[in-house]
Amino acid sequence: NWAGAVNSSPPSGRFAAVKMNLTLPKTLGPDYFQPNNEYYAANAWLGIDGWSHRTALLQAGIVMEVNKSISEELVFRPWYEWWPKEAMFFDIPMGPGDDIQIEVVMFNATYGKIILENLSRGEWVARKLKSPYPDAGLVGSSVEWIMEDF
């Protein structure tokens, strides 16, 4: 299940970047335990293409999860991906209540960049990426901001 916003009307021919800020939650899932349902997860992400151009999607986000049968600790796993290649994870500290900024940049059809900054802790990471396959080029026809659960 997901919800979010899609903009498929580039202001000048194509989108070149998309950015979002979010505050990481302090809790996830209900306060009570449900039998056979103690794992809760959500994913906040943004990306370029993927909506109207379905052969490529440059995206980044944060998986938030808790497995209450193991621990009450909320775990954050920041990631990036040039779909259809699998996601890779960033190694950057973050915790409940931290303010995060993520930016996805498209330099051209085959090169892009992901920047993730923890504004609360003053730390950041960035990755320059190349299209993983010849037919996975970006066109910049849409940008998306999505929140999903799984």
N, CA, C and O atoms as a DFTB+ gen file, in Angstrom:
600 C
 N C O
     1  1       0.846      -1.181       0.000
     2  2       0.000       0.000       0.000
     3  2       0.886       1.238       0.000
     4  3       1.882       1.304       0.720
     5  1       0.515       2.204      -0.806
     6  2       1.304       3.417      -0.861
     7  2       0.411       4.617      -1.128
     8  3      -0.722       4.487      -1.592
     9  1       0.948       5.780      -0.825
    10  2       0.294       7.048      -1.130
    11  2       1.401       8.052      -1.392
    12  3       2.542       7.863      -0.970
    13  1       1.058       9.107      -2.083
    14  2       2.072      10.116      -2.336
    15  2       1.655      11.078      -3.409
    16  3       0.474      11.213      -3.729
    17  1       2.635      11.742      -3.959
    18  2       2.394      12.743      -4.993
    19  2       3.300      12.474      -6.181
    20  3       4.444      12.045      -6.035
    21  1       2.756      12.739      -7.363
    22  2       3.507      12.612      -8.608
    23  2       3.322      13.906      -9.385
    24  3       2.201      14.398      -9.516
    25  1       4.404      14.455      -9.894
    26  2       4.326      15.605     -10.785
    27  2       4.863      15.151     -12.134
    28  3       6.039      14.812     -12.265
    29  1       3.991      15.148     -13.131
    30  2       4.402      14.722     -14.473
    31  2       4.332      15.873     -15.473
    32  3       4.142      15.660     -16.671
    33  1       4.489      17.097     -14.962
    34  2       4.511      18.285     -15.820
    35  2       5.810      19.051     -15.590
    36  3       5.829      20.023     -14.835
    37  1       6.887      18.625     -16.231
    38  2       8.166      19.319     -16.034
    39  2       8.055      20.794     -16.392
    40  3       7.394      21.143     -17.370
    41  1       8.697      21.669     -15.610
    42  2       8.600      23.100     -15.874
    43  2       9.308      23.539     -17.151
    44  3       8.910      24.528     -17.766
    45  1      10.351      22.818     -17.557
    46  2      11.092      23.245     -18.750
    47  2      11.615      22.035     -19.522
    48  3      12.824      21.888     -19.707
    49  1      10.723      21.189     -19.963
    50  2      11.129      20.045     -20.767
    51  2      11.393      18.779     -19.993
    52  3      10.953      17.704     -20.402
    53  1      12.116      18.881     -18.860
    54  2      12.381      17.702     -18.046
    55  2      12.711      18.125     -16.618
    56  3      13.150      19.248     -16.368
    57  1      12.490      17.206     -15.699
    58  2      12.921      17.423     -14.323
    59  2      14.390      17.039     -14.209
    60  3      14.813      16.029     -14.770
    61  1      15.158      17.829     -13.496
    62  2      16.575      17.533     -13.291
    63  2      16.874      17.130     -11.851
    64  3      17.919      16.538     -11.583
    65  1      15.963      17.445     -10.911
    66  2      16.205      17.115      -9.509
    67  2      14.892      17.108      -8.743
    68  3      13.903      17.716      -9.152
    69  1      14.911      16.404      -7.623
    70  2      13.779      16.386      -6.703
    71  2      14.355      16.269      -5.295
    72  3      15.368      15.603      -5.086
    73  1      13.702      16.922      -4.330
    74  2      14.228      16.965      -2.966
    75  2      13.081      16.790      -1.981
    76  3      11.948      17.184      -2.258
    77  1      13.383      16.196      -0.824
    78  2      12.395      16.141       0.251
    79  2      13.091      16.240       1.598
    80  3      14.243      15.841       1.765
    81  1      12.347      16.789       2.552
    82  2      12.775      16.826       3.941
    83  2      11.765      16.036       4.759
    84  3      10.562      16.112       4.508
    85  1      12.252      15.274       5.742
    86  2      11.346      14.568       6.628
    87  2      11.968      14.442       8.001
    88  3      13.189      14.419       8.152
    89  1      11.103      14.361       9.001
    90  2      11.519      14.090      10.372
    91  2      11.222      12.635      10.650
    92  3      10.091      12.186      10.469
    93  1      12.230      11.888      11.091
    94  2      12.046      10.460      11.335
    95  2      11.116      10.244      12.526
    96  3      11.220      10.946      13.532
    97  1      10.215       9.281      12.417
    98  2       9.236       9.053      13.489
    99  2       9.894       8.496      14.746
   100  3      10.987       7.930      14.709
   101  1       9.185       8.680      15.864
   102  2       9.675       8.155      17.140
   103  2       9.050       6.811      17.474
   104  3       9.488       6.129      18.400
   105  1       8.026       6.432      16.720
   106  2       7.382       5.140      16.915
   107  2       6.830       4.663      15.585
   108  3       6.637       5.456      14.662
   109  1       6.578       3.370      15.489
   110  2       6.034       2.784      14.265
   111  2       5.192       1.587      14.664
   112  3       5.668       0.707      15.382
   113  1       3.958       1.541      14.211
   114  2       3.067       0.443      14.567
   115  2       2.301       0.760      15.836
   116  3       2.585       1.754      16.503
   117  1       1.335      -0.076      16.172
   118  2       0.509       0.162      17.361
   119  2       1.298      -0.082      18.648
   120  3       2.328      -0.757      18.642
   121  1       0.796       0.478      19.748
   122  2       1.438       0.294      21.048
   123  2       1.198      -1.095      21.622
   124  3       1.898      -1.512      22.545
   125  1       0.240      -1.797      21.098
   126  2      -0.095      -3.129      21.607
   127  2       0.399      -4.184      20.619
   128  3       0.547      -3.915      19.427
   129  1       0.648      -5.376      21.128
   130  2       1.108      -6.476      20.275
   131  2      -0.077      -7.221      19.691
   132  3      -1.078      -7.444      20.373
   133  1       0.034      -7.598      18.449
   134  2      -0.976      -8.422      17.797
   135  2      -0.342      -9.769      17.497
   136  3       0.769      -9.816      16.968
   137  1      -1.016     -10.863      17.821
   138  2      -0.445     -12.181      17.524
   139  2      -0.097     -12.307      16.040
   140  3      -0.889     -11.934      15.175
   141  1       1.079     -12.828      15.760
   142  2       1.557     -13.063      14.393
   143  2       1.723     -11.786      13.570
   144  3       1.840     -11.857      12.347
   145  1       1.734     -10.635      14.212
   146  2       1.907      -9.385      13.467
   147  2       2.713      -8.409      14.310
   148  3       2.205      -7.361      14.709
   149  1       3.955      -8.746      14.577
   150  2       4.782      -7.892      15.403
   151  2       5.855      -7.164      14.597
   152  3       6.706      -6.487      15.173
   153  1       5.823      -7.298      13.277
   154  2       6.770      -6.611      12.404
   155  2       6.032      -5.494      11.681
   156  3       4.996      -5.724      11.056
   157  1       6.569      -4.290      11.770
   158  2       5.966      -3.138      11.103
   159  2       7.054      -2.431      10.308
   160  3       8.178      -2.272      10.784
   161  1       6.717      -2.012       9.104
   162  2       7.704      -1.332       8.271
   163  2       7.023      -0.309       7.376
   164  3       5.880      -0.485       6.955
   165  1       7.747       0.752       7.101
   166  2       7.297       1.787       6.175
   167  2       8.514       2.257       5.390
   168  3       9.657       2.056       5.800
   169  1       8.244       2.881       4.265
   170  2       9.307       3.338       3.384
   171  2       8.916       4.704       2.834
   172  3       7.880       4.841       2.183
   173  1       9.736       5.708       3.094
   174  2       9.528       7.039       2.515
   175  2      10.599       7.231       1.449
   176  3      11.789       7.082       1.724
   177  1      10.173       7.562       0.229
   178  2      11.156       7.721      -0.844
   179  2      10.708       8.756      -1.864
   180  3       9.545       9.156      -1.905
   181  1      11.663       9.177      -2.683
   182  2      11.388      10.085      -3.788
   183  2      12.221       9.644      -4.976
   184  3      13.213       8.932      -4.826
   185  1      11.802      10.079      -6.166
   186  2      12.539       9.641      -7.337
   187  2      12.228      10.444      -8.582
   188  3      11.303      11.256      -8.616
   189  1      13.028      10.192      -9.600
   190  2      12.842      10.780     -10.930
   191  2      12.495       9.655     -11.890
   192  3      13.177       8.632     -11.945
   193  1      11.428       9.859     -12.642
   194  2      10.872       8.887     -13.599
   195  2      10.206       7.726     -12.847
   196  3      10.099       7.756     -11.621
   197  1       9.773       6.732     -13.570
   198  2       9.085       5.611     -12.938
   199  2       7.578       5.693     -13.052
   200  3       6.906       4.662     -13.055
   201  1       7.025       6.900     -13.146
   202  2       5.572       7.040     -13.253
   203  2       5.142       6.985     -14.716
   204  3       4.360       6.119     -15.110
   205  1       5.650       7.902     -15.505
   206  2       5.275       7.916     -16.917
   207  2       6.364       7.310     -17.803
   208  3       6.122       7.016     -18.973
   209  1       7.538       7.128     -17.257
   210  2       8.659       6.488     -17.964
   211  2       9.031       5.261     -17.142
   212  3       9.774       5.371     -16.166
   213  1       8.528       4.106     -17.522
   214  2       8.588       2.924     -16.662
   215  2       9.779       2.004     -16.891
   216  3       9.791       0.889     -16.369
   217  1      10.773       2.429     -17.647
   218  2      11.941       1.561     -17.842
   219  2      13.094       1.925     -16.915
   220  3      14.080       1.192     -16.846
   221  1      12.989       3.042     -16.202
   222  2      14.045       3.446     -15.280
   223  2      13.454       4.319     -14.180
   224  3      12.455       5.009     -14.381
   225  1      14.088       4.275     -13.021
   226  2      13.682       5.095     -11.885
   227  2      14.908       5.298     -11.004
   228  3      15.464       4.334     -10.477
   229  1      15.328       6.542     -10.845
   230  2      16.409       6.887      -9.931
   231  2      15.742       7.356      -8.650
   232  3      15.005       8.342      -8.655
   233  1      15.999       6.651      -7.547
   234  2      15.257       6.920      -6.323
   235  2      16.120       6.715      -5.083
   236  3      17.162       6.061      -5.124
   237  1      15.652       7.297      -3.978
   238  2      16.321       7.132      -2.686
   239  2      15.277       7.301      -1.598
   240  3      14.259       7.966      -1.790
   241  1      15.543       6.690      -0.458
   242  2      14.593       6.792       0.633
   243  2      15.118       6.175       1.911
   244  3      16.308       5.892       2.051
   245  1      14.192       5.974       2.844
   246  2      14.532       5.397       4.141
   247  2      13.485       4.356       4.503
   248  3      12.293       4.654       4.565
   249  1      13.940       3.134       4.741
   250  2      13.079       2.089       5.292
   251  2      13.103       2.259       6.805
   252  3      14.167       2.373       7.414
   253  1      11.906       2.273       7.404
   254  2      11.760       2.367       8.852
   255  2      11.080       1.089       9.303
   256  3      10.011       0.749       8.796
   257  1      11.683       0.366      10.255
   258  2      11.096      -0.911      10.645
   259  2      11.333      -1.219      12.114
   260  3      12.305      -0.772      12.723
   261  1      10.410      -1.998      12.658
   262  2      10.534      -2.501      14.019
   263  2       9.980      -3.918      14.038
   264  3       8.921      -4.192      13.473
   265  1      10.705      -4.809      14.693
   266  2      10.244      -6.181      14.899
   267  2      10.052      -6.332      16.397
   268  3      11.002      -6.608      17.129
   269  1       8.805      -6.147      16.853
   270  2       8.527      -6.105      18.285
   271  2       8.744      -7.442      18.976
   272  3       8.802      -7.491      20.204
   273  1       8.865      -8.530      18.218
   274  2       9.163      -9.811      18.857
   275  2      10.643      -9.896      19.239
   276  3      11.030     -10.745      20.041
   277  1      11.475      -9.009      18.661
   278  2      12.908      -8.994      18.962
   279  2      13.274      -7.805      19.845
   280  3      13.993      -7.956      20.833
   281  1      12.773      -6.618      19.484
   282  2      13.159      -5.395      20.177
   283  2      12.121      -4.317      19.902
   284  3      11.416      -4.362      18.893
   285  1      12.035      -3.362      20.794
   286  2      11.165      -2.203      20.582
   287  2      11.877      -1.123      19.764
   288  3      11.283      -0.096      19.439
   289  1      13.148      -1.356      19.433
   290  2      13.949      -0.349      18.751
   291  2      13.493      -0.147      17.309
   292  3      13.323      -1.106      16.555
   293  1      13.302       1.097      16.948
   294  2      12.968       1.475      15.579
   295  2      14.270       1.602      14.795
   296  3      15.172       2.337      15.198
   297  1      14.370       0.887      13.674
   298  2      15.588       0.846      12.869
   299  2      15.356       1.611      11.568
   300  3      14.309       1.470      10.937
   301  1      16.332       2.418      11.173
   302  2      16.254       3.195       9.935
   303  2      17.337       2.702       8.984
   304  3      18.502       2.585       9.361
   305  1      16.937       2.414       7.738
   306  2      17.884       1.925       6.732
   307  2      17.777       2.797       5.478
   308  3      16.919       2.549       4.630
   309  1      18.638       3.818       5.349
   310  2      18.605       4.673       4.157
   311  2      19.166       3.929       2.942
   312  3      20.127       3.168       3.057
   313  1      18.558       4.158       1.785
   314  2      18.912       3.398       0.584
   315  2      18.833       4.281      -0.658
   316  3      18.283       5.382      -0.630
   317  1      19.399       3.762      -1.746
   318  2      19.291       4.401      -3.060
   319  2      19.250       3.304      -4.111
   320  3      19.675       2.173      -3.872
   321  1      18.724       3.663      -5.289
   322  2      18.552       2.642      -6.322
   323  2      18.371       3.292      -7.688
   324  3      17.671       4.296      -7.819
   325  1      18.997       2.722      -8.687
   326  2      18.679       3.052     -10.078
   327  2      17.984       1.810     -10.616
   328  3      18.618       0.891     -11.135
   329  1      16.671       1.810     -10.477
   330  2      15.861       0.666     -10.887
   331  2      15.926       0.517     -12.407
   332  3      15.823       1.514     -13.123
   333  1      16.091      -0.692     -12.907
   334  2      15.733      -1.975     -12.312
   335  2      16.840      -2.685     -11.531
   336  3      16.659      -3.845     -11.163
   337  1      17.961      -2.047     -11.268
   338  2      18.983      -2.681     -10.421
   339  2      18.528      -2.610      -8.962
   340  3      17.750      -1.730      -8.594
   341  1      19.013      -3.532      -8.137
   342  2      18.564      -3.612      -6.748
   343  2      19.082      -2.434      -5.922
   344  3      20.045      -1.764      -6.293
   345  1      18.414      -2.206      -4.797
   346  2      18.761      -1.109      -3.900
   347  2      20.086      -1.377      -3.185
   348  3      20.457      -2.522      -2.931
   349  1      20.777      -0.296      -2.872
   350  2      22.000      -0.321      -2.069
   351  2      21.729       0.549      -0.842
   352  3      20.877       1.437      -0.880
   353  1      22.455       0.288       0.241
   354  2      22.191       1.011       1.483
   355  2      23.337       1.949       1.838
   356  3      24.510       1.641       1.630
   357  1      22.954       3.120       2.390
   358  2      23.921       4.083       2.909
   359  2      24.288       3.693       4.337
   360  3      23.481       3.095       5.049
   361  1      25.495       4.028       4.749
   362  2      25.917       3.851       6.130
   363  2      26.064       5.242       6.736
   364  3      27.121       5.867       6.651
   365  1      24.983       5.710       7.346
   366  2      24.985       7.032       7.969
   367  2      24.118       6.941       9.220
   368  3      23.013       6.400       9.163
   369  1      24.600       7.462      10.353
   370  2      23.808       7.357      11.574
   371  2      22.549       8.210      11.511
   372  3      22.556       9.331      11.002
   373  1      21.468       7.646      12.043
   374  2      20.216       8.382      12.164
   375  2      19.361       7.721      13.227
   376  3      19.499       6.530      13.505
   377  1      18.478       8.506      13.817
   378  2      17.622       7.980      14.870
   379  2      16.308       8.730      14.936
   380  3      16.106       9.705      14.212
   381  1      15.407       8.276      15.807
   382  2      14.095       8.902      15.941
   383  2      14.204      10.406      16.188
   384  3      15.001      10.855      17.011
   385  1      13.394      11.171      15.467
   386  2      13.368      12.617      15.608
   387  2      14.368      13.368      14.752
   388  3      14.304      14.595      14.677
   389  1      15.292      12.670      14.101
   390  2      16.275      13.348      13.246
   391  2      15.597      13.958      12.022
   392  3      14.667      13.384      11.456
   393  1      16.079      15.125      11.629
   394  2      15.611      15.781      10.406
   395  2      16.529      15.377       9.259
   396  3      17.747      15.539       9.337
   397  1      15.930      14.849       8.193
   398  2      16.666      14.292       7.062
   399  2      16.294      15.035       5.783
   400  3      15.135      15.400       5.587
   401  1      17.274      15.255       4.919
   402  2      17.023      15.811       3.590
   403  2      17.617      14.848       2.558
   404  3      18.764      14.417       2.679
   405  1      16.812      14.522       1.542
   406  2      17.267      13.643       0.464
   407  2      17.065      14.373      -0.855
   408  3      16.015      14.971      -1.088
   409  1      18.077      14.322      -1.717
   410  2      17.969      14.923      -3.046
   411  2      18.413      13.905      -4.093
   412  3      19.432      13.232      -3.939
   413  1      17.625      13.811      -5.155
   414  2      17.934      12.957      -6.302
   415  2      18.168      13.886      -7.490
   416  3      17.317      14.714      -7.812
   417  1      19.318      13.748      -8.138
   418  2      19.704      14.645      -9.233
   419  2      19.956      13.827     -10.493
   420  3      20.624      12.794     -10.453
   421  1      19.417      14.299     -11.605
   422  2      19.662      13.685     -12.910
   423  2      20.559      14.623     -13.709
   424  3      20.128      15.708     -14.099
   425  1      21.806      14.213     -13.957
   426  2      22.708      15.024     -14.783
   427  2      22.337      14.904     -16.258
   428  3      22.282      15.895     -16.987
   429  1      22.083      13.660     -16.681
   430  2      21.636      13.369     -18.046
   431  2      20.986      11.987     -18.017
   432  3      20.733      11.454     -16.936
   433  1      20.717      11.408     -19.154
   434  2      19.996      10.130     -19.200
   435  2      20.730       8.997     -18.500
   436  3      20.095       8.053     -18.030
   437  1      22.047       9.071     -18.421
   438  2      22.801       7.936     -17.883
   439  2      23.607       8.236     -16.621
   440  3      24.270       7.340     -16.097
   441  1      23.567       9.461     -16.122
   442  2      24.299       9.803     -14.901
   443  2      23.418      10.584     -13.942
   444  3      22.631      11.436     -14.353
   445  1      23.564      10.280     -12.647
   446  2      22.806      10.973     -11.624
   447  2      23.546      10.966     -10.305
   448  3      24.661      10.454     -10.201
   449  1      22.906      11.545      -9.291
   450  2      23.531      11.648      -7.978
   451  2      22.453      11.595      -6.907
   452  3      21.353      12.118      -7.088
   453  1      22.781      10.960      -5.794
   454  2      21.917      10.917      -4.622
   455  2      22.668      11.588      -3.477
   456  3      23.837      11.289      -3.235
   457  1      21.993      12.497      -2.776
   458  2      22.574      13.155      -1.608
   459  2      21.612      12.949      -0.446
   460  3      20.431      13.279      -0.550
   461  1      22.110      12.409       0.652
   462  2      21.303      12.222       1.853
   463  2      22.019      12.922       2.997
   464  3      23.187      12.647       3.271
   465  1      21.314      13.826       3.660
   466  2      21.921      14.594       4.740
   467  2      21.096      14.459       6.007
   468  3      19.878      14.633       5.988
   469  1      21.769      14.147       7.111
   470  2      21.136      14.162       8.422
   471  2      21.378      15.557       8.987
   472  3      22.455      15.850       9.505
   473  1      20.369      16.409       8.880
   474  2      20.498      17.803       9.294
   475  2      20.683      17.922      10.801
   476  3      21.338      18.852      11.272
   477  1      20.115      16.991      11.560
   478  2      20.220      17.027      13.022
   479  2      21.627      16.712      13.506
   480  3      22.052      17.230      14.539
   481  1      22.346      15.885      12.790
   482  2      23.678      15.450      13.225
   483  2      24.814      16.056      12.400
   484  3      25.988      15.852      12.708
   485  1      24.459      16.804      11.347
   486  2      25.487      17.442      10.531
   487  2      26.314      16.468       9.711
   488  3      27.480      16.738       9.424
   489  1      25.729      15.336       9.330
   490  2      26.442      14.343       8.526
   491  2      25.713      14.135       7.207
   492  3      24.495      14.297       7.129
   493  1      26.468      13.774       6.166
   494  2      25.848      13.545       4.866
   495  2      26.652      12.514       4.085
   496  3      27.826      12.264       4.360
   497  1      25.978      11.925       3.102
   498  2      26.612      11.001       2.159
   499  2      26.086      11.330       0.771
   500  3      24.983      11.855       0.622
   501  1      26.883      11.018      -0.239
   502  2      26.469      11.241      -1.626
   503  2      27.031      10.121      -2.489
   504  3      28.110       9.592      -2.223
   505  1      26.284       9.773      -3.517
   506  2      26.732       8.756      -4.469
   507  2      26.438       9.237      -5.878
   508  3      25.313       9.633      -6.183
   509  1      27.453       9.204      -6.742
   510  2      27.240       9.419      -8.170
   511  2      26.935       8.063      -8.773
   512  3      27.592       7.074      -8.450
   513  1      25.945       8.013      -9.645
   514  2      25.495       6.749     -10.218
   515  2      25.466       6.811     -11.729
   516  3      25.254       7.866     -12.326
   517  1      25.685       5.661     -12.329
   518  2      25.589       5.492     -13.776
   519  2      24.467       4.502     -14.050
   520  3      24.272       3.549     -13.296
   521  1      23.739       4.730     -15.123
   522  2      22.666       3.811     -15.500
   523  2      23.190       2.377     -15.518
   524  3      24.227       2.107     -16.123
   525  1      22.479       1.448     -14.855
   526  2      22.990       0.076     -14.756
   527  2      22.881      -0.725     -16.047
   528  3      23.589      -1.716     -16.221
   529  1      22.006      -0.308     -16.950
   530  2      21.783      -1.038     -18.199
   531  2      21.586      -0.034     -19.331
   532  3      21.142       1.087     -19.078
   533  1      21.903      -0.402     -20.568
   534  2      21.738       0.526     -21.696
   535  2      20.306       1.035     -21.871
   536  3      20.104       2.173     -22.293
   537  1      19.315       0.206     -21.553
   538  2      17.922       0.635     -21.744
   539  2      17.302       1.203     -20.469
   540  3      16.080       1.331     -20.393
   541  1      18.113       1.548     -19.467
   542  2      17.599       2.105     -18.213
   543  2      17.968       3.578     -18.076
   544  3      18.335       4.034     -16.993
   545  1      17.869       4.317     -19.174
   546  2      18.166       5.741     -19.146
   547  2      16.994       6.550     -18.628
   548  3      15.837       6.162     -18.789
   549  1      17.300       7.670     -18.009
   550  2      16.275       8.572     -17.489
   551  2      15.867       9.581     -18.554
   552  3      16.655       9.923     -19.436
   553  1      14.622      10.055     -18.460
   554  2      14.156      11.117     -19.346
   555  2      13.693      12.348     -18.571
   556  3      13.552      13.422     -19.156
   557  1      13.455      12.213     -17.268
   558  2      13.028      13.350     -16.460
   559  2      11.588      13.745     -16.675
   560  3      11.250      14.923     -16.566
   561  1      10.726      12.783     -16.979
   562  2       9.326      13.103     -17.278
   563  2       8.438      13.208     -16.045
   564  3       7.331      13.740     -16.132
   565  1       8.902      12.708     -14.889
   566  2       8.096      12.809     -13.670
   567  2       8.995      12.755     -12.445
   568  3      10.117      12.251     -12.490
   569  1       8.464      13.294     -11.345
   570  2       9.096      13.157     -10.030
   571  2       8.034      12.649      -9.068
   572  3       6.851      12.958      -9.209
   573  1       8.475      11.859      -8.082
   574  2       7.534      11.239      -7.156
   575  2       8.021      11.401      -5.718
   576  3       9.221      11.381      -5.444
   577  1       7.064      11.561      -4.812
   578  2       7.293      11.527      -3.369
   579  2       6.315      10.495      -2.832
   580  3       5.104      10.677      -2.950
   581  1       6.817       9.411      -2.243
   582  2       5.962       8.270      -1.901
   583  2       6.188       7.841      -0.451
   584  3       7.306       7.887       0.062
   585  1       5.092       7.420       0.198
   586  2       5.137       6.776       1.514
   587  2       4.400       5.464       1.366
   588  3       3.249       5.444       0.930
   589  1       5.057       4.351       1.727
   590  2       4.414       3.048       1.586
   591  2       4.658       2.204       2.823
   592  3       5.612       2.418       3.571
   593  1       3.767       1.235       3.020
   594  2       3.979       0.269       4.095
   595  2       4.101      -1.111       3.487
   596  3       3.646      -1.356       2.370
   597  1       4.716      -2.003       4.231
   598  2       4.854      -3.382       3.776
   599  2       5.115      -4.276       4.958
   600  3       5.263      -5.487       4.796
